[in-house]
C-alpha cells in the first residue's frame, strides 16, 4: 500500500514519462541553438530566433497530448492533462532558462551580442538598457517561457483533449 500512495503523490514521475523526457531535452537543445541565433539578430529579422522562449511550449503540448494514449492511473484524463502541463511547463521553463543563461554567458555568444548591439545598447532580444543579457535571459525569458508553455498546454487540453473525452464518453 505504501507504493500506491507514493506513486499517487509523485506527479513528477507520472508527468515525465520517457517520451516527455526526450521531447524536453530536444526542446532545451533547440532553445540553446535559438539563443545563439538571437545573439546575432540585433534587428529581430530571424523568424525562428524567438524559439528560445517558445521551446518549453513543445514539451507542455506533448505532455497534454500524451494523456490521450497514456492515461494517468490516478486522475481523469482532463485533470491529468492539466497536471502534466503544469509540471512539465515548470520544469521545462526552468531548464530552458538555465541553459540559455549559460549559453548567453559563453564568451563567443556574449561577444556576438556586444558586436551587433547598437551604440545605445539596442538589441532586439538582449538590450543593455533592459539589464544585462544573462538577467534578461534568466528572469524575463524564464518567466515568458513558463507563461507561454502553460498557455499552450492549456489550449491543447481545451481544444484537443476535452473534445476527445466528450466524443469517447458519448459512445
Backbone torsions as a table, in degrees:
resi	resn	phi	psi	omega
1	UNK	NA	-28.7	-179.4
2	UNK	-65.0	-35.9	-179.6
3	UNK	-69.7	-33.0	177.7
4	UNK	-64.4	-45.3	-179.2
5	UNK	-69.7	-34.8	178.7
6	UNK	-71.5	-35.7	177.0
7	UNK	-68.4	-36.1	179.8
8	UNK	-66.2	-38.0	-176.9
9	UNK	-83.6	-9.8	-177.2
10	UNK	-94.3	77.1	179.8
11	UNK	-65.4	-29.6	179.6
12	UNK	-62.4	-48.1	-178.8
13	UNK	-65.4	-36.5	179.7
14	UNK	-73.5	-30.1	-179.0
15	UNK	-80.1	-37.7	-176.2
16	UNK	-96.8	69.2	172.1
17	UNK	-70.5	164.7	-174.9
18	UNK	-53.7	-40.6	-179.4
19	UNK	-66.5	-35.0	177.5
20	UNK	-67.9	-36.2	176.1
21	UNK	-61.6	-44.0	-179.8
22	UNK	-64.2	-45.7	179.2
23	UNK	-62.1	-38.6	179.0
24	UNK	-65.7	-44.3	179.3
25	UNK	-64.7	-38.9	176.6
26	UNK	-65.0	-40.6	178.6
27	UNK	-64.6	-39.0	178.0
28	UNK	-64.6	-43.0	178.8
29	UNK	-64.1	-43.0	178.7
30	UNK	-65.4	-34.7	177.4
31	UNK	-64.7	-39.6	178.2
32	UNK	-64.1	-39.8	177.2
33	UNK	-65.0	-39.6	178.9
34	UNK	-67.2	-32.9	176.8
35	UNK	-65.2	-42.3	178.2
36	UNK	-62.4	-41.0	177.9
37	UNK	-67.1	-41.3	-179.4
38	UNK	-67.4	-27.3	179.2
39	UNK	-62.2	-34.7	179.4
40	UNK	-94.6	4.3	-176.3
41	UNK	-107.8	77.8	-175.8
42	UNK	-69.0	-26.1	-176.1
43	UNK	-99.3	-4.5	179.7
44	UNK	73.7	36.2	-176.9
45	UNK	-89.4	-23.7	179.3
46	UNK	-76.0	122.7	-176.1
47	UNK	-70.3	-24.0	-176.4
48	UNK	-99.2	-3.0	179.7
49	UNK	-62.7	-35.2	178.1
50	UNK	-67.0	1.0	178.0
51	UNK	-59.1	-17.9	180.0
52	UNK	-71.0	-17.3	172.2
53	UNK	-104.6	-18.1	179.6
54	UNK	-88.5	-15.1	-174.1
55	UNK	-57.5	-41.5	-179.8
56	UNK	-64.9	-14.7	177.6
57	UNK	-68.6	-28.8	-178.4
58	UNK	-64.9	-52.2	176.7
59	UNK	-66.1	-28.4	177.6
60	UNK	-66.1	-43.7	177.5
61	UNK	-65.3	-42.8	178.9
62	UNK	-59.8	-43.6	-177.5
63	UNK	-66.3	-30.9	175.9
64	UNK	-73.0	-41.2	-178.9
65	UNK	-69.8	-32.0	-175.2
66	UNK	-65.9	-19.3	178.4
67	UNK	-67.2	-17.8	179.4
68	UNK	-69.2	-34.0	-179.5
69	UNK	-117.8	-5.3	176.1
70	UNK	-131.9	82.3	-175.3
71	UNK	-68.7	152.6	176.6
72	UNK	-80.4	134.4	-177.2
73	UNK	-72.6	-13.6	-174.6
74	UNK	-115.2	-17.9	-175.9
75	UNK	-122.7	154.7	173.3
76	UNK	-70.0	163.1	-169.7
77	UNK	-59.0	-47.9	-176.4
78	UNK	-67.1	-44.5	178.1
79	UNK	-64.8	-37.8	177.6
80	UNK	-64.4	-41.0	178.3
81	UNK	-63.0	-41.4	178.9
82	UNK	-68.6	-40.6	178.5
83	UNK	-65.1	-44.1	178.3
84	UNK	-63.3	-39.5	177.2
85	UNK	-59.5	-45.2	-179.7
86	UNK	-63.5	-50.3	-176.4
87	UNK	-65.3	-47.6	-177.4
88	UNK	-67.8	-37.7	178.3
89	UNK	-62.6	-44.7	179.7
90	UNK	-61.0	-47.4	-177.5
91	UNK	-70.0	-44.9	-177.9
92	UNK	-65.4	-41.8	179.0
93	UNK	-64.7	-40.0	177.8
94	UNK	-65.8	-43.4	178.3
95	UNK	-62.7	-46.2	-179.3
96	UNK	-63.5	-42.6	-179.9
97	UNK	-63.4	-42.6	-179.8
98	UNK	-67.8	-45.6	179.9
99	UNK	-65.2	-42.3	179.0
100	UNK	-64.2	-36.1	177.8
101	UNK	-65.1	-42.4	177.0
102	UNK	-62.9	-41.0	179.2
103	UNK	-63.6	-42.2	179.6
104	UNK	-64.9	-31.1	179.7
105	UNK	-79.6	-13.0	177.8
106	UNK	-62.6	135.9	-176.0
107	UNK	-54.1	-43.0	179.4
108	UNK	-63.8	-37.5	-179.3
109	UNK	-72.9	-42.8	178.0
110	UNK	-61.8	-39.7	177.9
111	UNK	-66.0	-39.3	178.7
112	UNK	-63.4	-39.3	178.7
113	UNK	-64.2	-47.9	-178.4
114	UNK	-69.4	-27.5	179.2
115	UNK	-69.1	-43.1	-176.7
116	UNK	-89.3	-6.1	-179.4
117	UNK	-67.8	142.9	178.3
118	UNK	-69.7	169.7	-178.5
119	UNK	-63.9	-25.6	178.9
120	UNK	-93.7	12.0	-179.6
121	UNK	83.3	16.8	-177.5
122	UNK	-80.0	132.4	174.4
123	UNK	-152.8	139.8	-174.9
124	UNK	-59.2	-38.7	-176.1
125	UNK	-108.0	-33.3	-171.0
126	UNK	-126.3	53.6	-178.6
127	UNK	-70.5	134.9	-178.9
128	UNK	-72.5	-20.2	178.1
129	UNK	-69.2	-18.9	177.8
130	UNK	-91.2	-7.9	-176.0
131	UNK	130.8	-178.3	179.1
132	UNK	-74.1	153.0	-178.6
133	UNK	-57.3	-35.1	-178.8
134	UNK	-71.5	-35.7	179.6
135	UNK	-71.6	-35.0	176.0
136	UNK	-63.1	-44.5	-178.3
137	UNK	-66.4	-43.4	-176.5
138	UNK	-72.7	-52.1	-172.9
139	UNK	-84.3	-58.0	-177.7
140	UNK	-69.9	-46.0	179.1
141	UNK	-63.4	-40.6	178.6
142	UNK	-66.0	-41.8	179.1
143	UNK	-67.1	-43.5	178.6
144	UNK	-65.1	-40.8	177.5
145	UNK	-60.7	-44.0	179.8
146	UNK	-63.1	-46.4	179.7
147	UNK	-61.7	-44.2	-179.9
148	UNK	-66.7	-38.3	178.7
149	UNK	-65.9	-42.8	178.2
150	UNK	-63.4	-42.3	179.0
151	UNK	-64.4	-45.8	-178.4
152	UNK	-62.5	-45.5	179.1
153	UNK	-64.8	-38.4	178.9
154	UNK	-69.0	-40.6	178.1
155	UNK	-62.1	-44.1	178.4
156	UNK	-64.3	-37.3	177.2
157	UNK	-62.9	-42.9	-178.0
158	UNK	-74.5	-40.7	-172.9
159	UNK	-85.6	-30.4	-175.7
160	UNK	-111.5	-53.4	-171.8
161	UNK	-70.0	-44.8	-178.7
162	UNK	-63.1	-47.5	176.7
163	UNK	-62.5	-36.1	177.9
164	UNK	-62.0	-42.8	178.3
165	UNK	-64.6	-38.9	179.7
166	UNK	-65.5	-42.2	179.9
167	UNK	-68.5	-41.6	-179.4
168	UNK	-65.7	-37.4	-178.7
169	UNK	-71.5	-29.1	-176.9
170	UNK	-66.0	-30.8	-177.7
171	UNK	-67.2	NA	NA
